[in-house]
């Protein structure tokens, strides 16, 4: 979910609700907690806190001032080139651009931040600019979700604090609800999105033309993310309560009701993506990160703001399921909603960093501390939280767009505990932002946290949330000109007053939860925690929870070292490591046989390794064999990364795009190298057959053109030869996995077929489904579409700058294939040479759940990589392995071959592992019987 901002609530509950039901962030629930925890670390002096608070103010001035000087009235600042980002004038960034509506996004998103930071004069000036300059009637397609949380929320937050300042009598005396009237106007513009039978909104809408009109260029979408449909109630209900127009709250409630009804009944989990017309789950993986995150947040906060018990009951039901299936402290791992014991992927995304803050609001402090500490250790290793990281804490997606979720959770943990440790965490965040992200014209997002490279991007949520949470972290109550406890934070950290709970209550509060499920009272155990239970009379309580996680990222490996030392003392040789293995070494083959690993020589020259655990000489040897196979997979993944080629570009240059649409493409290991030769330009045409696996039946259509081919059914090189023989000057292979996207999937590199490919002279590029659909949609609409294949995007024709852009809008579903439990693993150390094409990543094969073999395929001539490189394996010098202590990442895709190995557990004896597998298989069979 691109651009989703921070989450939080700094609020006592309104007087109308029993305060005993309020979660731990209520001010009166925190008094005793604050006094208990301060002894857990050295307290920070008021002078240092003030110094850090002033530093936050200076950083905000730097970011906001540069936006106003170099970008306004554009939506966002491009801090590297010191100019504004205007939709349609810059290369498309896909879904990320859906937040941009030519409505001065950053200014609106920053309104209430100005007041929190005591910049009341600047706030008054900013409001005047919004009223004077902002136009909400633009012909542009925007995300309903992003527009709601950033623009509608920003206008409502600005209105909330404008009327507060007006009541104080010094500022905003001229104000007469103008921001509220703009918010109401925008609300009515968003309402057509709800014109579906389910009540779930379309994901996108045209601000000027609405939905499903020819000129709207939207309304054909079928799917939306759960958070996109479930993160509306706070803003829409507030708009209804402020204006008396109940329609907004009614529509938002209907969407939430539908999502609740469609939850998976046996697991009480929801999926990531849902069909807005049928209610069918399109993506059935479930977690607390991207795509779902703020749905859970808004259920709890809707109870706090609106006082409807059904929202609290729903949240507690979901929370019980989250803690039962998704929470594997300190990790939060996605699972399948129908088989919640089965992990859906081996990595976590950065958006889940909000969850500890939500757990504070819930009152469940211990897991909040654990997950937050794990995230902090990742940050200390990489300076920032990568967009995604694996269960063994390596980078999966290296970007960091200056997300504020971790700062938010840090603020709420400090608010709940008073532990000065979290002030030190905030200090680290400030230092890293200034050291690594600060540039002359603002703060630039990190393109790669490993290299420190920047992206020309400063999202509006950076000003709306990051500085707000950091300033509040270091501010004392007297430093803020109003009582922050009188407001609730939206997911974008906009402030809504709690007195709305008793205003214009015309919405029925029917408790519909019990119609669907009989709730277990245990779900409500932690609704309003007793702080004496939450925070024992041990001032080091929080420290004792964090301490075991201090070295979670760079942990030692005593078991592996002890094993090696014992081997030396007994005179035996240490276990064979994957990096040392050679298929031509007889001694190595004998060791493999002892471990239950046998070799199969394939016709294509590869050697396949298969482990039969029951054939091992002993359980210890079987365990060594399992570790060896896991290391082989890790080694393959590393080697394939080293062979990675940089991405290429497909640029649509014909009318009406004129080079404005640039699609990220995967390279090929064969054919014309676009980095060494001139780009290829031509019109596109679909090949027949579309898969390109046989002689083309329409050679006249592709002659002299760039052929479009679908992935699948044969090798990439075979497709290339067929279209080349038909006279094509280039080829674009489009992924057959519907919904795949370069935004969410690792770069794909097309491999050869193991034969000589020098005969292929044309360039070949690979597009994921989302990017490929843009070209296909353009063909359907304009027939003649010309593209440029190159190593990087080219400058647009200056004469075409004023031409109108018409870029198709597409959904990105980023689907994840369901896995089955299996101990079987297959991996190549060279390009895969099967009927399926090869990608950059190693894919563990999904075999039968009853299969207990481990499989790996290697080339007998393949040299292992340099032993000095870090492969996270144990050697004689005591280098560290994570195989004994952590989940082994077997693929950097969403395929997870073994859900039974949990974080922080050592590798079990093989008998125990087999028993666990059988137990899980039985559980999966039971789940299938219970599915609805």
Secondary structure by P-SEA (a helix, b strand, c coil): cccbbbbbbcccccccccccccccccccccaaaaaccccccccccaaaaaaaaaaaaaaaaaaaaaaacccccccccccccccccccccccccccccccccccaaaaaaaaaaaaaacaaaaaaaaaaaaaccccccccbbbbaaaaaacaaaaaaaaaaaaaaaaaaccccccccaaaaaaaaaaaaaaccccccccccccccccccccccccccccccccccccccccccaaaaaaaaaacccaaaaaaaaaaaaaaaaacccccccccccccccccccccccccccccccaaaaaaaaaaaacccaaaaaaaaaaaaaaaaccccccbbbbbbcccccccccccccccccaaaaaaaaacccaaaaaaaaaaaaaaaacccccccccccccccccccccccaaaaaaaaaaaacccaaaaaaaaaaaaaaacccccccccccccccccccccccccccccccaaaaaaaacccccccccccccbbbccccbbbbccccccccccccccccccccccccccccccccccccccccccaaaaaaacccccccccccaaaaaaaaaaaaacccccccccccccccaaaaaaaaaacbbbbbccccbbbbbbcccccccaaaaaaaaaaaaaaaaaaaaaaaaabbbbbbbbbccccccccbbbbbbbbccccccccccbbbbbbbbccccccccccccccccccbbbbbbbccccaaaaaaaaaaacccbbbbbbcccccccccccbbbbbccccccccccbbbbbbcaaaaaaaaaaaaaccbbbbbbccccccccccccccbbbbbbbbbccbbbbbccccbbbbbccccccccccccccccccccccccbbbbbbbccccccccccccccccccccccccccccccccccccccccccccccccccaaaaaaaaaaaaaaaaaaaaacc
